[in-house]
Amino acid sequence: MKFLFKTLFLLFLSASVFAQEETKLALIPQPSQLIVGKSSFKLDQQTNIVLPKDKEHLELINHFKDQLSSVLKTKPKGSASTAEKNKISFSLQPGLAKEGYELVVAKNKITINASQPAGWFYGWQTLMQLIRLNLNANNSIIPEVSIKDEPKFAWRGLMIDVSRHFFDKDVLKRYINQMAKYKFNVLHLHLTDNQGWRVEIKQLPKLTSVGAWRVPRTGYWSGMPAPEPGEAATYGGFYSQEDIKDLVNYAKQRFVDIVPEIDLPGHSLAFVASYPEVSCTKTPQQVLAGDPWNAKRTNVVCVGNDSTYTKIDQIITEIAAIFPSKYIHIGGDEVTRNYWSNCKVCQARIASEGLKNVDELQSYFVNRVAKMVKAKGKTPIGWYETLEKGLDTDIVQMSWKDEKGAIKSSNAGQKVILTPAFLTYLDFYQGDPFLENAPFTVNRLSNSYNFNPLPEGINVKNVIGGQGSLWTEQVPNERKLQFMTWPRGFTLAENLWSSAAKSSWPVFLKKVEAHLPLLDLDSTKYSNYFYDPMVSAKKANNGDVVLDINTEVPDIDVHYAFDDTDPDQFYPKYEGKAIAIPKGAKNISMVSYRDNTQKSRIVKLPIIELKKRAKL
């Protein structure tokens, strides 16, 4: 028993020390192997960057020097010096994983080893975090560490929907910069949908002259006024092929792969508005402005007509030429199939192909488009959809409703990428739904930290990775784009890169708080709604309705008021017991504090709303 007690005590002590080191260094994502020493390295303007003998990688090293100079406010030295002190050196070391690295910070020097440049890049990002987290004036005292690290998954992605709102290439470059700092390596661009076509296709110029523009509207997405007769479509934009090439090159320098998506056969109103002949109805259409959907707004292509496939092949051909990624996403879900049920051409296709129904017709379409993608030397990706007839097993399944699709497909031998909505969707709101203006539901910071890319029952060898997906119905500008991504992006980075034992939520939260000032330094907007108090109603034993308050953050105090004033730290503090509602009170207002510093916004909620949620 003494031996067992001693062993358990040592394990507890080891875990406690690891947690302390993890919190102290605050690295996101957490490295696979980490040893912290007792000395430190002082990085300053005299620090020398020692270049590798292989001159092929000078451009990459110069990029590192530029990053460092922006932090130190002076340009660091760079040479092939063999001096042993006050230097950062890079070396090639065979045997490490493709994106793996070793980072050693000693008293007199820093060394980054990798077998490929990608490893240098990720080792450098880790070093930059250590530098920035320990920055003081024009120097940084970096703790002595020995790190060996490599990613858990090959696909560590973020998706931006640029159809609902257009974001120019400079916005995307800034987004790429930020995601690369946290070791994301895929930017999935949702380029087409009902609200806009965003990429130039030279053989089909109307896709951008018509499909890239809609009537301007501002405000809550659902129920926007429909286009008025003669109203000009002036809101939108698109990327020229030269823009794409520039963007791809920029991303490549940061080891980010840009994966294009052309969403078919549904979500295609911008395509149909540009070329009405590709639809079953052949009627003129307007690009959707967020106005209510109606049956006359055809957003599905006619999959029975061969001329539709001719245009799609032209699109795929040009997309394959300008995006070097091995992947092309072809959409494939949420199709209103009643158009096909009422289309003689589609019904004739069902008969000629020996299909049973419109569900099998969708499988036929997806497989035919996938074949086009493969003919260009690319791998097709599709949103997971339950279909009656089998899909080409080469299609990578992107599971979005939940993990069940990924589990099913992975065990059927297909490669999968996980982006389950209730854990990874970044358009879902981050605070109380009464205060938010988002289209669906909640995905709080602590909830997104629970994302497990390897759910029980999945075939691990067929999991490529996962991503966070940001649909932009309610994201009209860059600042909102950033706000919806960070800090939830930190949880995704941790879950998709780190193979280290997952830290507790309080430990990870401390790391998040350490990184928020870095986002400030980068002028990147983020949400602090995870500090918000969360309140719920219930019925007490005596039948009265009472309120409970909870928080995502364990070490903050919540102060509240029922008198419609704005509480501060001098108002009553929630003590963990249910609160009686004073007679006549219509609202509760709450705010969180830590050490007399306000951490949350003031959250004001109607009592009637809380009772409605609890069905009281």
N, C-alpha and C positions, 0 to 999 in steps of 0.2 A: 504493500500500500504506500509505503514511504517513497519507493521508486516511482510508482505511478503518479503520486502527488508531485514529486520533483519534476518528472517529465512534463506533466500538464502545466506546471508553473513555468518551466522554461519555454514551452510552446507559447503560452500566453505572453510571457516577457518578450519573446522574439517578435510576435505579432504586434505588440505594443510599440517596440522599437522601430519596426518597419513602418508602422503608421505615423510615428513621429517624424521619421526621415522623409516619408512621402509628403507629409504636410509641410515640412520645412523647405523641401526643394520645390514642391508645387508644380511638378512637370505634368503637362497634359499633351498627349496621352502618357500614361505611366510606362516607363521602360520595362522590358522583360526581366532584365537582371541589373541590379543597382547596388553598388557598395559605396558608402560615404566615408571619406577619410577625415582626418583632423586638421589638416593644413588647408591652404587656399592659394589661389592664383590671382594676382592683381593684374587685370587687363587695363591698359591705358594707351595714350597716344604713341608710346614707344614700342608697343607690342608689334612684333614682326610676323607677317604671314609668309610662311615658307611654302613655296610652290612645289608641286610634284615635278619630277623630271619630264613627265609626259606632257608636252606642250599642248596636246589636243584639248585639254580641259581648262585652258586659261580663261575662256569666256565664263565658265562656271565659277571659277575662283574670283574673277573680277566682280561677278554678281554678289558673291559673299562679301567682298571688300566694300562694295557699295552699301550693303545692308549694315555692315559694322560701322561705316563712317556716318550713316544717318543716326546711329545711336550715340556714338562718341563725339559727334559734331566735328570730327576731323578725319582726314583720310589716313587709314593705317598704312604702314609700310608693307611692301611686298617684294620678296626677293627669293633667290635660291640659296640663301645663306644656310650654313650648317651650324650656326650658333646654337648653343644648347639652352639658353635662357630667354625668357620673355618672348615666347613664340607660339604660334599656332601652325601646326604642320599637318599635311594631308598625305596619306600613303595608300597604295593599292594593296589589298590583302586577299588573295584567293581563298575560297572556302566559305566566305560569309554569304548570306542570302542576298538575292538580287537587290532588295531594298534595305538590307540589314547594315548595321554599322557598329563600330566600337568607338566610344568616346572616353578618353582618359584625360582628366584634369589633374595635373600634379602641381607642385609648388612653383616650378620654373617653366613649365611648358604644357601645352594642350595638344593632344594628338587625336585625329579622326581617321580611322581606318575603315575601308570599305572595299568590296570586290568590284563595284560598279559606281559610276557617278551618282546614281540615285541614292546610294547609301551615304555618300558624302553629304548630299543635300539634306537628308533627314537627320544625320548627325549634326549638321550645322544648325538645323532648326532647333534641336534640343539645346545646343550650346547657346543659341540666341535667346532662348527662354531663360537659361541660367544667367546670362548677362543682363537681360532687361529686368529680371526679377530682383537683381542685386545691384542695380545701377545707382551710383552716387556721384553727382557732378559729372566729370568726364572720365570716370573710371568705374570698374566693376570688380568687386571682390567675390570671386567665384569659388564655392566650396570644392574641395578635393573630392572627385568622384571617379568611379570606374563603371562604365555602362556598356552592356552588350544588349543589342536590341534588334528586333525585326518585326514586321507586321504580322498580325494574325490572319488578315484577309487581303486578297489582291485587289478587290474592288472596295474602295472607301470613298463613297460618293456623296455629293449634294446635287439635287436637281432644282433648277429654276425654270418655272413656267414663264416664258417671255411672250406668250401669245396674249394672255389676258391684259397684261401691260408690257410695253416694250421698254427694255433697258439697253442703252447704247453700249458699245464695246468698252468704253472707258469705265462704266459702272461694272461691267463684268470683269475687267482687269483688276479693279480694286477688290472685287469679291474673290477672285482667284488668288490674289496675294494673301488675303486673310486665311482662306481655307488651306493653302499650302503651309502656312505656319503651324498648322495643327495636323499635318500629315495626311490630309485628304488628297486623293490622287485622281478622282473622276469628277468632272462637271457634266452632268446630264442636262442638255438643253431641250426643253419641250418647245419646239419651234413653231408648231402649227396647231390650231384648234379652231373653234367656232368664232373666236374673237380676233383672229389675225394670223396672217402668214408672214413669217419673219426672215426668210432666207431667199436670196435671189436665185431663180432658176432661169437661165438665159433662154432655154427653148420654150418656156412658158411665161412670158413677161407679165401677163395679167395677174399672176399670183402675187406680185408685189405692187403693181400699179393699181389694182383693185383690192386684192385680198389683204393687203397690209394696213388698210385704213378703215376706220369706222367713225360714226358721229361721236363728238365729245360728250362725255358724261362724268359727273363727279358725285361721290357719295356712296351710300351703301349699295352693294352690287345688286342684290335681288330687287326686282321690281323697278328697274330703271325705266324711264320713259322711252318708248320705241322711237326709231327714227321718224322724223316728220317729213311730209312730202317736200321734196326739193332740198332737204337739209344736206349740207356738204359733209362728206366724210373726211375729216381733217386730223383725226387723232390716230397715232400709230407710228409705224416706222418699220424698217427692215435692215438686215445686214447684207451688204453687197458681198460678192464672193471674195473680193480683196479684203473686206473687213474680216471675214471668216479666216482667211489665211493669216492675217496679222494676229488675230486672237488665238488661233491654234499655235502659232509660233511663240507667242507670249506665254501661253500655258505650258508648252513643251519645256521652256526654260525653267519652269517651276515643277516639272514632272507631274503635270496634270493633263490627263487625257480628256478631250472634249468629245462627248458622245452625242450625236444628233438624234432627235426624234421627229419623225413625220407621222402624225397620228392618223391612222386609217383603220377601218372604213367609216367609222363614226367620227364625231368631233371634227367634221370636215366642212363646216359651213363656209369658212374662208376660201377653201378650194372650190366649193360649189358656186359661191358668189363670183369667183373669177371665171369659171368655166361651167356654166349651168348644164351643159350637155353631159357632164360626168355624173349627174344625179338621175334618179328614176323619174322625177317629175319634169325635168328639163325647164323649169320655170325660173325667172330671174329672182335672185336673192340678194340680201344685204348682210354684210358682216354683223354679227351680233354685238350689241352695245351693252349687254347685261339686261336687256328688256325681257319680259316674260316669254317663255317658249310657247310656240303654238305649232300645230301640225303642218301649217303651210311653210314653216321655216325648215326646209330640207337640209339636214346636216349629215346625210349618209350618201356615199357614192353608190352608183349602180354597179353591182359586182357581176352582173350578167353580160355586160357590154364589153367586148374586147377593146374598144377604143379607150375605155377607162384604164385598162392595164397598160396601154401604149403610153399614156401620159404619166402614169405612175412609174413606169420604167425609165422615162426621161428624167423624172425627179430623182429616182434612186441613183441613176448614172451620174448625175452632177453632184449629188450629195457625197457619193463614194469618192469622187475625184477631189473634193475640197476638204473633206474631213479624213485625216489619215488613221483615225481610230479603227481598230479591227471590228468595232460594233456599230450597227445601225439599229435604232429602236423604231419599230413600225406600229406602235400603239396596239390596237386590236381588241379593245374592250368597250363596254357601255354603248352598244349599237342598238338603235331603234329599228328593229327588223321588220316592222309592219310595212315600211316602204317596199321591201322586197316581196312581201306577201301580196302586195297589190300591183307588182310590176311584171308585165308579161315577159319581158326580156330575162328577168331574174328567175321567173318560174320555168322558162325554157332552159336556162342553164342548169337548174336543179334536175330537170328531166334528162338532159343530154349527158350529165356527169353521174347519173345514177344516185343522186342524193335523195334523202328522205324529206328534208324540210329546210327552212331558212336557217336553223341552227347549224346544220351541216354545211350550208352554203357559206356561212361565216368561216368555218374551218377551211373550206376550199379556198376562199379568198386569202386568208392569212398564209396558208401554205404556198399559194401561188406568188404572193409578194415576197415571202421568205426565200423562195427559189431565186427571185431576181437579186435579192441581197447577196445570196451565196454566189451567184454568178459573177458578182463584182469582187469576189474574194473576201467578203465580209461575213460576220456572224450576226444573225438577226436576234433581236430582243423583243419580247412582247409583254404587255401587262397580263397578268394571270387572269384567265377567263375560263369558266367551266363550259366546255363545248362537247357536243354529242359525238362528233367525229374526231379521230385522233389528229393531233398536230405534229408537224415535222419535229422530230426529237432534237434537231440541231438548234431549235429556237430556245434561247435562254428565257426562262420564265421569271418575270419580275413580280413577286407576290406582294400585293398592296392591301387587300382587304384585311388580312390577318396572316398568321404563319401557316395556316392549314394548306394553302395552295403550294407553298414552298415545300412542305413536308411531303405532300402527295407527288409533286413533280420530281423532287430529288430522289425519291424511292423508285420512281419510274425510269430513272437514268438520265433525267434532264438536268442541266446546270441551272442554278437559281440564284437570284439576288433578292434579299429581303428588304422591304420597306413597309412593314405593317403600319397602317394608318394611325391606329390609336397609340402607337409608341414613337413613330418617326415622322409623322406629317407635321411640317413646320408652319402650315397655314392654320392649324388648330390653335385656338387661343390659349394664352398662358396664365390668365387670371380668372376672376369670377365672370361667368358668362353674361351676367346682367350688365357688366361694365364694358364688355368687349363688343366689337362689331365684326365678327368673323362668321363665316358661313356654316360652320359645322359644330365642333365640340371642343373638348379641352384636352390638351396634352402638356401638363405642367412639367417643369424642369425635373422634378424628382421622378415623374412617370417616365420620361424619356431615358432617364438613367437606368431604368429597369429593362430596356431593350436588350434581348438576348438573340444575337444572330444565329445561334445554334439551338433552337428550341428542341425539346424532347421529341425523339422519334425521327428527326431529320437525318438524311444521309450526308454526313459531314463532307465527304469527298466531292460532293456535287455542289457545295455552297461556294460561290465566287466571293460573296461579301454582302454588303448592305449599303443603304443610303438614307439620308433625310430628304424628303420631297417637299418643295415649297411651291404650292399652287398660289397664284397671285390675284385671284378675284378681288381681294381686299388689300392688295399690296401695290399702291400706285406709284411709289417713288423709292429711291435708293435707301433713304433712311429707314423706311418701314421694312425694306428687304433685309437690312442688317438687323433691325430690331427683332424680326421674326426668326432669324438664324441663331443669334447669340443671346444668351450663353448655352442654348440647347445644343448648338453645334459641338460644344465641349463634350457633352455626354456621348454624342455619336462618335467623335474622334476617339474617345476612350474605349468604347465598345467595339469599334471596328479595327483598331490597331493593336491594343494591348492584350498580350497573352499572360500578363502577370495576374496574380490572384486579385479579384475585384475588391477594391477597398469599400469600406462602409460608406453610406451616404453622408454622414457628417464629415468624414475625412475628405471625401471628394468635394464636398461643398466648400471646405476651406480652400481647396485648390482653385475652385471657380472664383472665389472672392479675391484671391491673389492675382488672378488674370484680368479682372475687370479694369484695373488701372491701365493695363497694357492696351486694352481696347480703346480706352480714353485717349491714350497717347497716339493711337492709330486713327483717331477721329472716327471710330466705328461705333455706331449706336447699338445699344443692347437693351434687353428688358431686365428690369429688376423686380418684376411681379412675383418672383419666388419669395420675396419678403412679405407679400401681402397676407394679412390674416384671412383665414377661411372659416366661415361661420355656417352652422347648420341648425335646424330646428328639430325638436322632438317633443314628445308628450311626457310630462313627469308623472310620477305615481298618483298624484292628486288630480291629474287631468289637465293641469295647466300646461301651456306651451312654453318651453324654455329653450335657451340657445347655448350651444357649445362652440368654442373657438379653437381652431387648430392652426398650425403653421408648418410649412415645409422646412423651415430653419429652426433647429432645436434650441438655440441659445439667444432668442430674442423675446422681449416682453411685448404684450399687446395691451393697449389702452383703448377704452371705448366710451361712447356716449350715446344716450337715447334722446337727447334734447335738441337734435339738429344743429349742434355746434361742432366745430372741428377739434377733435381731441389732440392732446399732446401728452408728454410724459408725466404731466401732473394730474391727468384724469385717472379714474379708477383703472386698476390693472386686473386683467383676467388672471384668476388664480387657479385655473384648472377645474373649476366646478361650474355646473350649469347655471346660467344667468336667468333670473326671472325678468320678464318683460314688464316694465312699468305700465300702468293703465294710461291709455291715451298715446303711447309711443307709436309712431308710424315708421321710424327708421332706426337702424343701428349704424353708427359710424365708428370705424376702428382704424388704428395706426400701430405699426410696430416700431420699437426702439431697441437699440443695443447701447448700453453705457451712455444714455442721454443723447444719443445720436439717432435721428429719425432715419429708418431704413426703408419703409414702404411709403407708398402714396396713402392718402386717406381713402378708405374703402367704405362707401355709404350704400347700404342696401335696404330696400323696403321690407318690413316685417311680413307683409302679405306675400311677397315673392318667396321668402324663406318657408312660409307655411305651405305655399303651393308646391314647392319642391318636395316637402315632406308629406304631401297629400293629407294635410291636417285641416 
